[in-house]
């Protein structure tokens, strides 16, 4: 068995957002380039003063597009995280990987209190996972096209990374991607 135990807090969504931005960097570059190119064309081939203003506006949008998306995502994600009471530094999540099943537990218990505010356990076969991806610091366990479990390697409590890779590879086959460099 391989076991990870860590917090279920805003670091989970931060990891997911960072992963998404890294995978889609080319989209941001493309949109920025299109806006800037349209702005330059508007300036070079202008027919009147309004085209100059419009060209400058498009260049500014192109330059600010990526930082604005990052900032907006960060702000909106904080709002979403705050709305999910179980996502907190008081919540511990445990992932246990057995050769034939996966056990995920989450427990929210405030320091000094005896009773749990929230407790959930999922026991599933590996067919529960749509796929899995290993990065340098993290495993992303995909349960649908839009939902993930995030397992941080630094939270390893029992077993080894090699054991987990073997379990995931034997159970998921091609659906397990190793992107570690």
N, C-alpha and C positions, 0 to 999 in steps of 0.2 A: 504494500500500500504506500502511496505517496500522498502526503498531506501538506496543505498550505493553510495558514491562519493569519488573517489580516483584518484591517478596518474596511467597512463599507461606507466610504465618505466621498467627498467631492473629488478626491484623487482618481476615483474610478472613471467618472465622466471626463475628467481632464485627460486621462490616458486615451480614452476613446476618441475624443475630439482631436487630439494631437495626431493619432494614427490616421484619422480621416483626412486631415489637412495634408499629411505627408503623402498619402496615396493620391490625392486630387490636386496637388500643387500645380500641375499643368493646366488645369481648368482656370485657376486664378491668373496665371500668367497669360493664358489665351484671352480671357475677358479684358484684362488690363491692356494688352497689346492692341486688341480691336478698338477699344475706346480711344487710346492714344493715336492710333493710325487714322481713325475717323476724324479726330481733332486736328491732326496735322493736315489731312486732306482738306478739311473745312477752311483752314487758314490759307493753305497754298492756292486753292482754287475758289477763293471767295468771290462773291459777286457784289457784296455790299458789307457794311459795317457789322450787321447782325451775324454774318457768317464768321467773322473774326471772334466775336464774343462766344458764339456757339462752339467754335473750334477750341478756344481756351477752356471753356467749360468741360468739353469732352476729354481734353488732356488731363485736367484736374481730376475728373471722375476716374480716369484710367490709373492715375498715380495713387489715388486714395482708395480704390476699390478693395484691394486685398486687406490693408489695415482696417478698413471699415467693417469688412466681413468678419475678421478675427475679433474685433472689439464687440460687435453686435452678438456674435456667437457666445462670447464669454459672458456678457451681460444677461442674455436670455438663459444660458445654461445655469447661471447662479440662481435665477428666479425659479427655474424648474427644480433644481436641487433643493432649494428651501421648501418647496411645496411637498417634497417627499420626506415625511417625518422619519422613516426608517433609515434614510441616508444621513448618517451622523457619525461622529467620532465615538459615540457610545455603542455603535453596532459592530459586532465582530462577525466576520464570515469565514467559514471553514470549507475547504474543498478537499474531499478525500477521493482519490483515484484508485480503484481496485481493478484487477484484470477484467472483470465482467460488468462493473457498474461504477457509477459516479454518485457521490453523496455531497450535497451542498447544504450547509446550515447557516442560518443567519439568526443572531440573537442580539436584541437591543436591550441593554440593561445599564441603567445609570449607576455610576460609582456610588457604593455605599447602600444601594437598595437591594433587597433580597429577591423581589419579584421582577420578572422580565416584562418589559413593555410590549415586546414583539419577539416572536420566535417562529421560525419556519424551517422545515427540512424537506429537501427534494432528493428522492432516490430514483435514479434513472439509469437505463441502459445507454450505451453510447450512441444509439440511434436517435436519442433525444437531441443530439447535436447536429446542426446543419453542416458544421465544419469547425476547424480549429486552426489557429495560426500562432506560431511561436515567433516572438521577436527577441531582441537582445535581453530585455528586462521583463517581458510580460508574455502571458498566454491570453489570447482572445478566443473564448469559446463561443462560437456563433450558434444561437438557438433559432434564429430566423434571419431573414435578410436585414432586419433592422434592430435585432436585440442580441446582446452579448453578455457573457459573464467575463469579468476581467480578473485574471489571476496573476499577481505580482510574484516574480521569482524570488524576490527578497523575503517573501513570507513563508518560504519552505521550512517546515517543521520536522518532517519525517520523509525518508526516502531520498532519491536523487532525481535530478533533471533527466538524466539518461533513462532511468526507469519510467518516468512519465512519458518521455518521447516514445519509448518502446510500446507502452500501453496505448497511447493515442494512435500511433502508426498502425498497430495491429488491429485496432477497433475501427479506425476511420479510413485507413488506406489513403487514397488520393485526396480525401477531404481534409487531411492534416498537412498544413504547409509550414515548412521550416524556413523562415526568412532571416535567420541569424547569420551574420557575416563574420 
